[in-house]
């Protein structure tokens, strides 16, 4: 196994997000409020009451578009419409709470905001715990997903050219608790590329890395990927970004097929890396349909300084 990867970027972690942690003159973007405890953030209810003109509430999200609610009313925006997404932001500083947003949605917001805003902060709140499966097995301890939408690029991230005929391909799955996901994605390749997985270490909880390894044991064994495992803190997009950078450095000229099937912070780092390296990467995603009430409780909240990367937060 390869060495632990040092992070490169600034994260502020707090027990609970409060107004004091946010800049006053900023825009706040967040997803639907739902049954999950961490998706009922008191801070966003507070901002809707105290700073309504600075809030964008995405109350409906699909794989190709969203509906938002602001003080100007409700509107629908395509996730492929960069100008339409940028028009949502009326200030130079933005906070995007990705906890309750689909990958398709927050990835599109990342693309739109990086090129147009002075300061971009993404926010993520860990769950207190995941819902255990009624009939747990070695490959499915937690009950997280109802179905999958199919393997396809995220909106606006299709790499139509792909790798050249003589270019080495590497599949980088970010591993989580659902072993069927990287297996299914790997089956889409013929021949199968070399597989270099990334595991969240440290995890949200002390035992989560071991659960991840044991859950994916069959996949790691069949693909002979144990010796290729890389590590990145489960809550850190900067370490996920660094892991991909090191894989590409250690495999000069390779093309990375990146599957963000682990934690959402890892997915954030993966998508960000793909935006920065469009010629030799692609994001492969299986678009899971998540079950309701799949988590309980509320863990710490992380504020990631995406732009500028080393902002003092």
C-alpha positions as CSV (number, residue, x, y, z in Angstrom):
1,X,0.0,0.0,0.0
2,X,1.2,3.5,-0.8
3,X,2.0,6.2,1.7
4,X,-0.5,8.5,3.2
5,X,-1.1,11.6,1.2
6,X,-0.7,15.0,2.8
7,X,-3.5,17.5,2.1
8,X,-3.1,20.7,0.2
9,X,-5.7,23.3,0.9
10,X,-7.7,24.9,3.8
11,X,-10.6,23.3,5.6
12,X,-12.4,24.7,8.7
13,X,-14.2,22.0,10.7
14,X,-16.9,23.0,13.2
15,X,-19.3,21.0,15.4
16,X,-22.3,22.9,14.0
17,X,-22.4,25.5,11.3
18,X,-23.4,29.0,12.6
19,X,-23.7,32.5,11.2
20,X,-20.4,33.5,12.7
21,X,-18.7,30.9,10.3
22,X,-20.1,32.6,7.2
23,X,-19.2,35.9,5.6
24,X,-22.0,38.5,5.9
25,X,-21.9,39.7,2.3
26,X,-22.2,36.3,0.6
27,X,-24.6,34.1,-1.3
28,X,-25.8,30.8,0.4
29,X,-26.8,27.9,-1.8
30,X,-28.4,24.7,-0.3
31,X,-30.6,21.8,-1.2
32,X,-33.9,20.4,-0.1
33,X,-34.7,20.0,3.5
34,X,-35.5,16.3,4.2
35,X,-36.1,13.7,6.8
36,X,-32.3,13.2,7.4
37,X,-31.2,15.1,10.5
38,X,-28.2,16.7,8.7
39,X,-30.4,18.0,5.9
40,X,-32.4,20.1,8.4
41,X,-29.6,22.5,9.1
42,X,-30.8,25.3,11.4
43,X,-28.4,27.7,9.8
44,X,-30.1,27.7,6.5
45,X,-33.5,28.3,8.1
46,X,-31.9,31.2,10.0
47,X,-30.4,32.6,6.8
48,X,-33.8,32.4,5.0
49,X,-35.3,34.4,7.8
50,X,-32.5,37.0,8.4
51,X,-30.9,37.2,4.9
52,X,-33.5,35.9,2.4
53,X,-32.1,37.9,-0.5
54,X,-28.8,36.1,-0.1
55,X,-30.3,32.6,-0.2
56,X,-30.8,30.2,-3.1
57,X,-32.8,27.1,-2.1
58,X,-32.7,24.3,-4.6
59,X,-36.0,22.6,-3.7
60,X,-36.0,20.2,-6.7
61,X,-33.1,18.6,-8.4
62,X,-32.8,16.2,-11.4
63,X,-29.9,14.8,-13.4
64,X,-30.2,17.6,-16.0
65,X,-31.6,20.5,-14.1
66,X,-32.8,22.2,-10.9
67,X,-35.6,24.4,-9.7
68,X,-34.5,27.1,-7.3
69,X,-36.4,29.5,-5.0
70,X,-35.2,33.0,-4.2
71,X,-36.8,36.3,-3.2
72,X,-37.3,36.8,-6.9
73,X,-39.5,33.7,-7.1
74,X,-39.0,30.3,-8.5
75,X,-37.0,29.4,-11.6
76,X,-35.8,26.3,-13.6
77,X,-32.2,26.1,-14.8
78,X,-30.5,23.5,-16.9
79,X,-27.2,22.1,-15.5
80,X,-25.6,22.6,-18.9
81,X,-26.4,26.3,-18.9
82,X,-23.3,27.9,-17.4
83,X,-24.6,31.4,-17.9
84,X,-27.9,30.5,-16.4
85,X,-26.2,29.0,-13.3
86,X,-23.9,32.0,-13.0
87,X,-26.9,34.4,-13.1
88,X,-28.1,32.8,-9.9
89,X,-25.1,34.3,-8.1
90,X,-25.5,38.0,-7.4
91,X,-22.5,38.4,-5.1
92,X,-18.7,37.7,-5.4
93,X,-18.6,35.2,-2.5
94,X,-20.6,32.0,-2.4
95,X,-21.2,29.1,0.1
96,X,-22.6,25.9,-1.4
97,X,-23.8,23.3,1.0
98,X,-23.3,20.1,-1.0
99,X,-24.6,17.8,1.8
100,X,-28.1,17.5,0.2
101,X,-27.2,18.2,-3.4
102,X,-26.8,15.5,-6.1
103,X,-23.4,15.1,-7.7
104,X,-24.8,16.4,-11.0
105,X,-26.0,19.6,-9.3
106,X,-23.0,20.6,-7.2
107,X,-20.5,19.6,-9.9
108,X,-22.3,22.0,-12.3
109,X,-22.2,24.7,-9.6
110,X,-18.5,24.1,-9.1
111,X,-17.9,24.5,-12.8
112,X,-20.0,27.7,-13.0
113,X,-18.6,29.4,-9.9
114,X,-14.9,28.7,-10.3
115,X,-14.8,30.8,-13.5
116,X,-16.9,33.7,-12.3
117,X,-16.6,34.3,-8.6
118,X,-13.9,35.7,-6.3
119,X,-14.4,33.3,-3.4
120,X,-16.0,29.9,-3.4
121,X,-16.6,27.8,-0.3
122,X,-18.2,24.4,-0.3
123,X,-19.8,23.0,2.9
124,X,-20.4,19.4,3.9
125,X,-21.9,17.9,7.0
126,X,-21.0,14.4,8.0
127,X,-23.8,12.0,9.2
128,X,-23.9,10.8,12.7
129,X,-24.3,7.3,11.4
130,X,-25.4,5.3,8.4
131,X,-28.5,3.1,8.4
132,X,-27.6,-0.5,8.6
133,X,-29.0,-3.1,6.2
134,X,-31.9,-5.3,7.5
135,X,-29.9,-8.3,6.3
136,X,-26.3,-7.2,6.4
137,X,-23.6,-9.1,4.6
138,X,-19.9,-8.7,4.1
139,X,-20.6,-6.7,0.9
140,X,-23.6,-4.6,2.1
141,X,-23.5,-3.6,5.7
142,X,-25.3,-0.3,5.2
143,X,-28.6,0.3,3.3
144,X,-28.0,3.4,1.2
145,X,-29.2,3.1,-2.4
146,X,-32.6,2.1,-3.9
147,X,-31.5,1.9,-7.6
148,X,-29.0,3.3,-10.1
149,X,-29.6,5.6,-13.0
150,X,-26.9,4.0,-15.1
151,X,-23.2,4.7,-15.9
152,X,-22.9,8.1,-17.6
153,X,-20.9,11.3,-17.4
154,X,-21.9,14.2,-15.1
155,X,-23.6,17.1,-17.0
156,X,-21.0,18.9,-19.1
157,X,-18.2,16.5,-18.3
158,X,-18.3,14.1,-21.2
159,X,-14.8,13.5,-22.6
160,X,-15.7,12.6,-26.2
161,X,-12.2,12.0,-27.4
162,X,-11.1,9.6,-24.6
163,X,-7.6,8.1,-24.4
164,X,-5.6,7.5,-27.5
165,X,-5.1,3.9,-28.7
166,X,-1.6,3.6,-27.3
167,X,-2.3,5.6,-24.0
168,X,-2.3,3.7,-20.8
169,X,-5.7,3.8,-19.0
170,X,-6.1,3.8,-15.2
171,X,-9.5,3.4,-13.5
172,X,-9.5,5.2,-10.1
173,X,-12.6,4.2,-8.0
174,X,-13.1,6.1,-4.8
175,X,-14.3,3.3,-2.6
176,X,-17.2,3.4,-0.2
177,X,-19.5,1.0,1.5
178,X,-21.2,-0.3,-1.7
179,X,-19.0,-2.8,-3.4
180,X,-21.4,-3.3,-6.3
181,X,-20.7,0.2,-7.6
182,X,-17.0,0.0,-8.5
183,X,-17.6,-3.6,-9.8
184,X,-20.4,-2.4,-12.1
185,X,-18.4,0.5,-13.4
186,X,-15.3,-1.7,-14.1
187,X,-17.5,-4.1,-16.1
188,X,-18.0,-1.3,-18.6
189,X,-14.4,-1.6,-19.8
190,X,-13.0,-4.1,-22.3
191,X,-10.2,-4.6,-21.8
192,X,-10.2,-3.6,-18.1
193,X,-7.7,-0.9,-17.3
194,X,-5.3,-1.0,-14.4
195,X,-7.3,-0.3,-11.2
196,X,-5.9,2.1,-8.5
197,X,-8.5,2.6,-5.8
198,X,-8.6,5.3,-3.2
199,X,-9.8,4.6,0.3
200,X,-10.9,7.2,2.9
201,X,-8.3,7.1,5.7
202,X,-8.9,8.4,8.3
203,X,-12.6,7.8,7.9
204,X,-15.6,9.7,9.3
205,X,-15.5,7.0,12.0
206,X,-12.5,5.0,13.3
207,X,-13.8,1.7,11.9
208,X,-15.0,3.0,8.5
209,X,-11.8,2.4,6.6
210,X,-11.7,-1.3,7.7
211,X,-15.4,-1.6,6.7
212,X,-14.6,-0.1,3.3
213,X,-11.8,-2.6,2.7
214,X,-13.7,-5.6,3.9
215,X,-16.8,-4.6,1.9
216,X,-14.8,-4.3,-1.3
217,X,-12.5,-7.3,-0.6
218,X,-13.9,-9.3,-3.5
219,X,-13.5,-6.4,-6.0
220,X,-10.0,-5.7,-4.8
221,X,-8.9,-9.3,-5.0
222,X,-10.4,-10.0,-8.4
223,X,-8.8,-6.9,-9.9
224,X,-5.5,-7.4,-8.1
225,X,-5.8,-3.9,-6.8
226,X,-4.8,-4.3,-3.1
227,X,-1.2,-3.3,-3.8
228,X,-2.4,-0.2,-5.7
229,X,-4.6,1.3,-2.9
230,X,-4.1,5.0,-2.2
231,X,-5.3,6.8,0.9
232,X,-7.0,10.2,1.4
233,X,-8.8,11.6,4.4
234,X,-12.5,10.7,3.9
235,X,-13.6,14.3,4.7
236,X,-11.0,16.0,2.5
237,X,-11.3,17.0,-1.1
238,X,-7.8,18.3,-1.2
239,X,-6.3,15.0,-0.3
240,X,-8.5,13.3,-2.9
241,X,-7.2,15.8,-5.5
242,X,-3.6,15.1,-4.3
243,X,-4.2,11.3,-4.7
244,X,-5.2,11.7,-8.3
245,X,-2.2,14.0,-8.9
246,X,0.1,11.4,-7.5
247,X,-1.4,8.6,-9.5
248,X,-1.0,10.6,-12.7
249,X,2.6,11.6,-11.7
250,X,3.5,7.9,-11.1
251,X,2.0,6.9,-14.4
252,X,3.2,9.5,-16.9
253,X,1.0,10.1,-19.9
254,X,-1.8,7.9,-18.6
255,X,-5.6,8.6,-18.9
256,X,-7.6,8.6,-15.7
257,X,-11.1,7.2,-15.6
258,X,-12.3,8.5,-12.2
259,X,-15.3,6.9,-10.4
260,X,-16.4,9.0,-7.4
261,X,-18.3,6.3,-5.6
262,X,-17.0,7.0,-2.1
263,X,-17.5,10.0,0.2
264,X,-18.9,13.3,-1.2
265,X,-15.8,15.2,-0.1
266,X,-13.7,12.7,-2.2
267,X,-16.1,13.2,-5.1
268,X,-15.6,17.0,-4.8
269,X,-11.9,16.6,-5.1
270,X,-12.2,14.2,-8.0
271,X,-14.6,16.4,-10.0
272,X,-12.4,19.4,-9.3
273,X,-9.3,17.5,-10.5
274,X,-11.1,16.5,-13.7
275,X,-12.1,20.2,-14.4
276,X,-8.4,21.1,-14.0
277,X,-7.2,18.2,-16.3
278,X,-9.8,17.9,-19.0
279,X,-7.6,16.3,-21.6
280,X,-6.5,13.2,-19.7
281,X,-9.3,12.5,-17.3
282,X,-13.0,11.6,-17.3
283,X,-15.6,11.2,-14.6
284,X,-17.6,8.0,-14.7
285,X,-20.6,8.0,-12.4
286,X,-23.5,5.6,-11.8
287,X,-26.1,8.1,-10.6
288,X,-27.5,6.3,-7.5
289,X,-31.0,7.0,-6.4
290,X,-30.6,7.3,-2.6
291,X,-32.9,5.9,0.0
292,X,-34.7,8.3,2.4
293,X,-33.5,8.3,6.0
294,X,-30.3,6.5,5.1
295,X,-28.4,8.4,7.8
296,X,-29.1,9.4,11.4
297,X,-27.7,12.2,13.6
298,X,-25.4,15.0,12.6
299,X,-21.6,14.9,12.6
300,X,-19.1,17.8,12.1
301,X,-19.4,20.4,9.3
302,X,-16.5,21.1,7.0
303,X,-16.0,24.4,5.2
304,X,-13.7,24.0,2.2
305,X,-11.9,27.0,0.7
306,X,-12.2,26.1,-3.0
307,X,-11.3,29.6,-4.3
308,X,-8.9,31.0,-3.3
309,X,-7.5,27.7,-2.3
310,X,-5.6,28.8,0.7
311,X,-8.1,31.4,2.1
312,X,-8.0,32.0,5.8
313,X,-11.4,30.8,6.9
